Amino acid sequence: MAKTFRPWEPDQRFLLPPAVEEFVPRDHLAHFVRRVVSESLDLSRILECYDEERGYPPYHPVMMTALLLYAYSQGVYSSRRIAQGCEQRLDFMAVTAMSRPDFRTISDFRKRHLKALAGLFQQVLALCSKAGLVKLGHVALDGTKIRANASKHKAMSYKRMKEVEPVLAAEVEKWLNRAEREDAAEDEQFGAERRGDELPQWVANKAQRLEKIREAKAALEAEAREAAASKKADDEDRGPKRGSPPTPADKAQRNFTDPESHIMKVSGGFEQCYNAQAAVDADSHVIVAQMVTNQPTDTRHLPAMVEQIKTNTGRQAHELSADAGYCSEANLTELTRRHIDGYVATGRQVHGTSTATATDPAGSGKHVVAMWRKLRRGGWRSRYRLRKGTVEPVFGVIKQARGFRQFLLRGAEKVRGEWSLVCTAQNLWKLAAVQA
């Protein structure tokens, strides 16, 4: 007797078309994101941009916003891959209701409304707070290096610029003179109908490269002047000697593809990166503050992050932990001023020891010494132990599970908007889990 199987008839047509709700299970994240965006978020900043009655109707901005947030929650960031998902994935179709925007439409929408999309982070965080996910009993702060959309091989040091500029200038000058001689000879040979002022392509490329080097050199010199002026204003260092304007260090580099990104140390070497910051609630792993900077070190960012926690949530964290990269007398003073119970490592943690206390910080400021004693006294029971299990898993999910290891956009402002979208998607996951 032959085995009976369930019917499988690929060519069979539906008598009645299925509803979008039937594509994926009712408790799927796609439905949740679509409902949150359409029912709970204020998209007036995006909608008010569409005030022209003429023209072909565009895709609905609410649908496009939901599509972007859902794609980011699934680890799909490229506009081409998002457009492909709209054609091939049922969960994407459940968000778009079978609409299929092309990759250029998705890319243009993201670029046009990036600032408004970045502002959705605060709205989603407010929904998390309303759901009881933001307790602020303990917040862990950390930063992670994420590669910029630029190659480190497209950067040049100031020393190399000084060496290359005169060589290229002389070479371009020689080729320009040669081009003029050749044009004159061709005019005499072929007549006056030719314009005679076109430059060969090999001259134009060298000239463009020389112009880029000069622009980068001028930018580095401007940064050096700003840094010297800042040091003088803050009385942290003596200003430059009179008559000798400040110049960049020979090792100072500038990237030609994304000048605002910097070379930073990562595991395995050095890469062209940005430094992405996040403050995470220990109870729910919800991101309560985020920012992106092109400074490799974390020290300067603690005051801005704790201020953002207060701005985003309306209240301040009771406790805050951070690694040794944030330890400075000024930062610990800031935590004391804001009445935050801080747990900031004063040195790297030695394997097998209880906390990152380093050696006795003799000669350091009073707040650093007090923090060293506090962590040493707490030992294995110190609240500092919560840091590693709070913020680092969030970075692990973003970079490993969702594959966000490189920014797609270029420039500090656009990168900040992109990181805000990534953090918003992370919080949507946490909100969906509690409301499931």
C-alpha positions as CSV (number, residue, x, y, z in Angstrom):
1,M,0.0,0.0,0.0
2,A,1.5,3.4,-1.1
3,K,2.0,6.1,1.5
4,T,-0.4,9.1,1.3
5,F,1.2,12.5,1.3
6,R,-0.3,16.0,1.8
7,P,-1.3,17.7,-1.5
8,W,1.4,19.7,-3.2
9,E,0.2,21.6,-6.2
10,P,2.4,24.6,-7.0
11,D,0.2,25.7,-10.0
12,Q,-3.0,25.8,-8.0
13,R,-4.4,29.3,-7.7
14,F,-6.2,30.8,-4.7
15,L,-9.9,31.3,-5.0
16,L,-9.6,34.3,-2.6
17,P,-6.3,36.2,-2.2
18,P,-4.7,35.8,1.2
19,A,-4.5,38.7,3.6
20,V,-1.0,40.1,4.5
21,E,-1.6,38.9,8.1
22,E,-1.5,35.3,6.8
23,F,2.0,35.5,5.3
24,V,3.8,35.0,8.6
25,P,2.5,34.0,12.1
26,R,0.5,36.6,14.0
27,D,3.1,37.0,16.7
28,H,5.9,37.6,14.2
29,L,8.2,40.7,14.6
30,A,7.2,42.0,11.2
31,H,3.6,42.6,12.4
32,F,4.9,44.2,15.6
33,V,7.2,46.6,13.8
34,R,4.5,47.6,11.3
35,R,2.0,48.3,14.1
36,V,4.4,50.2,16.3
37,V,5.5,52.5,13.4
38,S,1.9,53.1,12.1
39,E,0.2,53.4,15.4
40,S,2.7,54.6,18.1
41,L,5.4,56.7,16.4
42,D,5.0,60.4,15.4
43,L,6.2,60.6,11.8
44,S,5.1,64.2,11.2
45,R,8.7,65.4,10.4
46,I,8.7,62.9,7.6
47,L,5.2,63.3,6.4
48,E,5.3,67.1,6.3
49,C,8.0,66.9,3.6
50,Y,5.4,65.7,1.1
51,D,3.5,68.8,0.4
52,E,3.5,68.7,-3.4
53,E,0.2,67.6,-4.9
54,R,1.6,67.1,-8.4
55,G,3.6,64.1,-9.6
56,Y,3.3,60.4,-9.4
57,P,2.2,59.2,-5.9
58,P,5.3,58.0,-3.9
59,Y,5.4,55.0,-1.6
60,H,3.8,55.7,1.7
61,P,6.4,57.2,4.1
62,V,5.0,55.2,7.0
63,M,5.5,51.9,5.1
64,M,9.0,53.0,4.1
65,T,9.9,53.8,7.7
66,A,8.6,50.4,8.9
67,L,10.5,48.7,6.2
68,L,13.8,50.3,7.2
69,L,13.4,49.6,10.9
70,Y,12.3,46.0,10.2
71,A,15.2,45.4,7.8
72,Y,17.7,46.7,10.4
73,S,16.2,44.5,13.0
74,Q,16.9,41.5,10.7
75,G,20.5,42.5,10.0
76,V,19.7,43.7,6.4
77,Y,21.2,47.1,5.8
78,S,22.0,47.5,2.1
79,S,19.3,49.1,0.1
80,R,19.7,46.5,-2.6
81,R,19.3,43.6,-0.1
82,I,16.2,45.3,1.4
83,A,14.7,45.7,-2.1
84,Q,15.5,42.0,-2.7
85,G,13.8,41.1,0.5
86,C,10.6,42.9,-0.6
87,E,10.5,40.6,-3.6
88,Q,11.6,37.3,-2.0
89,R,10.8,37.3,1.7
90,L,7.3,36.9,3.1
91,D,8.1,38.7,6.3
92,F,9.2,41.8,4.3
93,M,6.0,41.5,2.3
94,A,4.0,41.5,5.5
95,V,5.5,44.9,6.3
96,T,5.1,46.4,2.8
97,A,1.7,44.8,2.0
98,M,3.3,43.5,-1.2
99,S,4.7,46.8,-2.3
100,R,8.1,46.5,-3.9
101,P,10.2,49.7,-3.8
102,D,13.4,49.5,-5.7
103,F,16.8,49.9,-4.1
104,R,17.2,53.5,-5.3
105,T,13.9,54.5,-3.8
106,I,14.9,53.0,-0.5
107,S,18.4,54.6,-0.5
108,D,17.0,58.0,-1.4
109,F,14.3,57.8,1.3
110,R,16.9,56.9,3.9
111,K,19.2,59.7,2.9
112,R,16.4,62.3,2.6
113,H,14.9,61.6,6.0
114,L,18.0,60.3,7.9
115,K,17.8,63.1,10.6
116,A,14.1,62.4,11.3
117,L,14.7,58.6,11.3
118,A,17.5,59.1,13.8
119,G,15.0,60.9,16.1
120,L,12.9,57.8,16.3
121,F,15.4,56.4,18.8
122,Q,13.9,58.7,21.5
123,Q,10.3,57.7,20.6
124,V,11.0,54.0,20.8
125,L,13.0,54.4,24.0
126,A,9.9,56.2,25.4
127,L,7.8,53.2,24.5
128,C,10.3,50.9,26.2
129,S,10.1,53.1,29.3
130,K,6.3,53.0,29.3
131,A,6.5,49.2,29.1
132,G,8.7,49.2,32.2
133,L,11.9,48.2,30.5
134,V,13.9,51.3,31.5
135,K,14.7,51.1,35.2
136,L,18.1,52.9,35.3
137,G,19.1,51.1,38.4
138,H,22.4,50.2,36.8
139,V,23.6,51.4,33.4
140,A,26.7,50.2,31.7
141,L,28.6,52.4,29.3
142,D,31.1,51.3,26.6
143,G,32.2,52.0,23.0
144,T,33.0,49.8,20.1
145,K,35.0,50.4,16.9
146,I,32.9,50.0,13.7
147,R,34.6,50.2,10.3
148,A,33.9,53.3,8.2
149,N,32.9,53.0,4.5
150,A,36.5,53.8,3.6
151,S,39.7,51.9,3.1
152,K,42.7,52.7,5.4
153,H,44.8,52.5,2.2
154,K,43.1,55.6,1.0
155,A,44.6,57.7,3.8
156,M,47.8,59.6,3.8
157,S,50.0,61.0,6.6
158,Y,50.9,64.7,6.8
159,K,54.6,63.7,6.4
160,R,53.8,61.8,3.2
161,M,51.7,64.7,1.9
162,K,54.6,67.1,2.4
163,E,56.8,64.7,0.4
164,V,54.3,63.9,-2.4
165,E,52.9,67.4,-3.0
166,P,56.0,69.0,-4.6
167,V,56.8,65.9,-6.6
168,L,53.3,65.7,-8.0
169,A,53.2,69.5,-8.6
170,A,56.4,69.3,-10.6
171,E,55.2,66.3,-12.6
172,V,51.8,68.0,-13.4
173,E,53.6,71.2,-14.4
174,K,55.9,69.2,-16.7
175,W,52.9,67.5,-18.3
176,L,51.0,70.7,-18.6
177,N,53.9,72.2,-20.5
178,R,54.1,69.1,-22.6
179,A,50.4,69.2,-23.3
180,E,50.7,72.9,-24.4
181,R,53.5,72.0,-26.8
182,E,51.6,69.1,-28.3
183,D,48.4,71.2,-28.7
184,A,50.4,73.9,-30.5
185,A,51.9,71.3,-32.8
186,E,48.5,69.7,-33.5
187,D,47.0,73.1,-34.2
188,E,49.7,73.8,-36.7
189,Q,49.2,70.3,-38.2
190,F,45.4,70.0,-38.2
191,G,44.3,73.6,-38.4
192,A,42.4,76.0,-36.1
193,E,39.1,74.0,-35.9
194,R,40.4,72.3,-32.8
195,R,39.9,74.0,-29.4
196,G,43.4,73.1,-28.4
197,D,42.8,73.5,-24.6
198,E,41.7,69.9,-23.8
199,L,44.0,68.2,-21.3
200,P,44.8,64.5,-21.7
201,Q,43.2,62.1,-19.2
202,W,46.6,61.2,-17.7
203,V,47.1,64.9,-16.8
204,A,43.7,65.4,-15.3
205,N,44.0,62.4,-13.0
206,K,47.3,63.6,-11.6
207,A,45.9,67.1,-11.2
208,Q,42.9,65.7,-9.3
209,R,45.1,63.7,-7.0
210,L,47.3,66.8,-6.3
211,E,44.2,68.8,-5.5
212,K,42.9,66.1,-3.1
213,I,46.3,66.0,-1.3
214,R,46.3,69.8,-1.0
215,E,42.8,69.8,0.4
216,A,43.7,67.1,2.9
217,K,46.9,68.9,3.9
218,A,45.0,72.1,4.5
219,A,42.4,70.3,6.6
220,L,45.0,68.7,8.8
221,E,46.7,72.1,9.3
222,A,43.3,73.6,10.2
223,E,42.7,70.8,12.8
224,A,46.1,71.5,14.3
225,R,45.3,75.2,14.7
226,E,42.0,74.4,16.3
227,A,43.6,71.9,18.7
228,A,46.3,74.4,19.7
229,A,43.7,77.1,20.3
230,S,41.6,74.8,22.4
231,K,44.5,73.9,24.6
232,K,45.4,77.5,25.1
233,A,41.8,78.4,26.0
234,D,41.6,75.5,28.5
235,D,45.0,76.3,30.1
236,E,45.9,72.6,29.6
237,D,49.1,73.4,27.7
238,R,51.1,76.3,26.6
239,G,50.1,77.8,23.2
240,P,52.5,77.8,20.2
241,K,55.4,80.1,20.3
242,R,54.9,83.5,18.8
243,G,55.8,83.6,15.1
244,S,55.6,79.8,14.7
245,P,52.1,78.6,13.7
246,P,51.0,75.2,14.8
247,T,51.5,72.4,12.3
248,P,50.1,68.8,12.4
249,A,52.2,65.9,13.6
250,D,53.9,64.0,10.8
251,K,51.9,60.9,11.7
252,A,48.5,62.7,11.5
253,Q,46.4,61.1,8.8
254,R,43.4,62.0,6.7
255,N,41.3,59.7,4.6
256,F,40.4,60.8,1.0
257,T,37.2,58.7,0.9
258,D,35.7,59.6,4.3
259,P,37.8,62.4,5.8
260,E,35.9,62.4,9.1
261,S,36.7,58.8,9.9
262,H,40.0,58.0,11.7
263,I,42.5,55.1,11.9
264,M,41.7,53.2,15.1
265,K,43.2,50.1,16.7
266,V,40.9,47.1,16.5
267,S,41.5,43.4,17.2
268,G,43.9,42.2,14.5
269,G,45.5,45.6,13.6
270,F,44.3,49.1,12.6
271,E,41.3,50.0,10.5
272,Q,39.5,53.2,9.3
273,C,36.7,53.4,11.9
274,Y,34.3,55.4,14.0
275,N,33.8,54.9,17.7
276,A,30.2,53.9,18.5
277,Q,29.0,54.6,22.1
278,A,26.1,53.0,23.9
279,A,24.7,53.1,27.4
280,V,22.7,50.0,28.3
281,D,20.2,49.4,31.0
282,A,21.3,46.3,33.0
283,D,17.8,45.0,33.7
284,S,16.5,44.8,30.1
285,H,19.5,45.5,27.8
286,V,17.7,48.5,26.3
287,I,20.0,51.2,24.9
288,V,19.2,54.4,26.8
289,A,21.8,56.6,25.1
290,Q,24.0,56.4,22.0
291,M,26.3,58.5,19.9
292,V,29.1,58.1,17.4
293,T,32.5,59.9,17.4
294,N,35.7,59.8,15.4
295,Q,37.8,60.0,18.6
296,P,39.6,56.6,19.2
297,T,39.6,57.0,23.0
298,D,36.4,56.9,25.2
299,T,37.5,59.3,27.9
300,R,35.8,62.5,26.7
301,H,32.4,61.0,26.0
302,L,31.2,60.1,29.5
303,P,29.7,63.5,30.4
304,A,27.8,63.7,27.0
305,M,26.4,60.2,27.5
306,V,25.2,60.7,31.1
307,E,23.6,64.0,29.9
308,Q,21.9,62.2,27.1
309,I,20.5,59.6,29.5
310,K,18.8,62.4,31.4
311,T,17.6,64.0,28.2
312,N,16.2,60.8,26.7
313,T,14.5,59.4,29.8
314,G,13.8,62.4,32.0
315,R,15.7,60.9,34.9
316,Q,19.3,59.9,35.7
317,A,20.8,56.5,36.2
318,H,21.3,55.5,39.8
319,E,24.5,53.5,39.1
320,L,26.9,53.6,36.1
321,S,29.7,51.3,35.3
322,A,32.4,51.7,32.6
323,D,35.8,50.3,31.8
324,A,39.2,51.9,32.3
325,G,38.9,53.9,29.1
326,Y,36.5,56.3,30.8
327,C,38.6,56.8,34.0
328,S,39.7,60.3,34.6
329,E,39.5,62.8,37.4
330,A,37.1,65.0,35.4
331,N,34.7,62.1,34.6
332,L,34.6,60.9,38.2
333,T,34.0,64.4,39.3
334,E,31.1,64.6,36.8
335,L,29.5,61.5,38.2
336,T,29.8,62.9,41.7
337,R,28.2,66.2,40.7
338,R,25.3,64.3,39.1
339,H,24.9,62.1,42.2
340,I,25.5,58.9,40.2
341,D,27.0,56.0,42.0
342,G,29.9,55.2,39.7
343,Y,31.9,52.0,39.2
344,V,34.7,52.9,36.7
345,A,37.8,50.7,36.4
346,T,41.0,52.5,37.2
347,G,43.1,50.0,35.2
348,R,42.9,46.8,33.2
349,Q,41.6,43.7,34.9
350,V,44.2,41.0,35.4
351,H,42.8,37.5,34.5
352,G,41.7,35.7,37.6
353,T,41.3,38.8,39.7
354,S,37.9,40.2,41.0
355,T,37.9,43.7,39.6
356,A,39.8,46.0,37.3
357,T,41.6,47.9,40.1
358,A,45.2,47.9,38.7
359,T,47.9,49.0,41.1
360,D,47.7,51.7,43.7
361,P,47.1,54.9,41.7
362,A,49.5,57.0,43.8
363,G,49.7,60.5,42.6
364,S,46.3,60.4,40.9
365,G,43.4,62.7,41.7
366,K,41.4,62.2,44.8
367,H,38.4,60.8,42.9
368,V,40.5,58.2,41.1
369,V,42.1,57.1,44.3
370,A,38.7,56.8,46.0
371,M,37.4,54.8,43.0
372,W,40.4,52.4,43.3
373,R,39.7,51.8,46.9
374,K,36.0,51.4,46.3
375,L,36.5,48.7,43.6
376,R,39.2,47.0,45.7
377,R,37.0,46.9,48.7
378,G,34.0,45.5,46.8
379,G,36.0,42.6,45.2
380,W,34.0,40.0,43.5
381,R,30.8,41.5,44.9
382,S,31.4,44.9,43.3
383,R,28.7,46.2,41.1
384,Y,31.3,46.7,38.4
385,R,30.8,43.0,37.6
386,L,27.5,43.9,35.9
387,R,29.3,45.9,33.1
388,K,30.6,43.0,31.1
389,G,27.3,41.2,31.1
390,T,25.3,44.3,30.2
391,V,26.8,46.3,27.4
392,E,29.1,43.8,25.7
393,P,26.3,41.3,24.9
394,V,24.4,44.2,23.1
395,F,27.5,44.9,21.0
396,G,27.8,41.2,20.3
397,V,24.2,40.9,19.1
398,I,24.6,44.0,16.9
399,K,27.9,43.0,15.4
400,Q,27.8,39.3,15.3
401,A,24.1,38.2,15.2
402,R,22.9,41.1,13.0
403,G,26.2,41.5,11.2
404,F,26.6,45.3,11.5
405,R,30.4,45.6,11.3
406,Q,30.7,48.5,8.9
407,F,28.8,51.7,8.2
408,L,27.2,52.1,4.8
409,L,27.1,55.9,4.8
410,R,30.0,58.3,4.9
411,G,30.5,61.4,7.0
412,A,30.0,61.9,10.7
413,E,26.5,63.2,10.5
414,K,25.2,60.4,8.3
415,V,27.0,57.8,10.4
416,R,25.3,59.1,13.6
417,G,21.9,58.7,11.9
418,E,22.8,55.1,10.8
419,W,23.9,54.1,14.3
420,S,20.7,55.6,15.7
421,L,18.7,53.3,13.4
422,V,20.7,50.3,14.5
423,C,20.1,51.1,18.2
424,T,16.4,51.8,17.5
425,A,16.1,48.3,15.9
426,Q,17.8,46.8,19.0
427,N,15.3,48.4,21.3
428,L,12.4,47.3,19.1
429,W,13.5,43.7,19.6
430,K,13.4,44.2,23.4
431,L,10.0,45.9,23.3
432,A,8.6,43.1,21.1
433,A,9.9,40.5,23.5
434,V,8.1,42.0,26.5
435,Q,4.8,42.6,24.6
436,A,4.7,39.2,23.0
